[in-house]
Amino acid sequence: MVQAMIEIPKEVNQVLNIVKARFGLKTKSEAIARVVIEYGSEILEPELRPEFIEKLKKIEKEGNFISFDSIEALKKSIENA
């Protein structure tokens, strides 16, 4: 485990105390880890929802899609629609 000395604003300290209390954590280190893991899962390539994957599979199976060779071809298709 890595140790770090950090300076945090008063407001951040209050949020950490709330996270600590809400999730029954013992230390602010645990609260920081919880917040970072939850936020990290949002910004680091989250998994696609299963229902969305199923929808994509259905579209692919039915053949209700159009392939484009370039962005320009896509733009032209959109503008003509």
FENVEN-V885720 format. One line per field, one symbol per residue. ss: DSSP state (H for helix, E for strand, - for the rest). phi: phi as a letter, one per 20 degrees, with the letter a starting at -180 (. if undefined). psi: psi as a letter, one per 20 degrees, with the letter a starting at -180 (. if undefined). A space follows every 50 residues. Layout:
ss = ???
phi = ???
psi = ???
This chain:
ss = ---------HHHHHHHHHHHHH-----HHHHHHHHHHHHHHHH------H HHHHHHHHHHHH--------HHHHHHHHHH-
phi = .edbecdcfgfffffffffgffdmeecfffffgfffffffffedkffffg ffffffffffffmebcecebffffgffffef
psi = qpqppqpqrghhggghhgggghjkqhrhghgggggggghhhhinmqqqqh hgghgghggggiklrpqqhrhghggggghi.
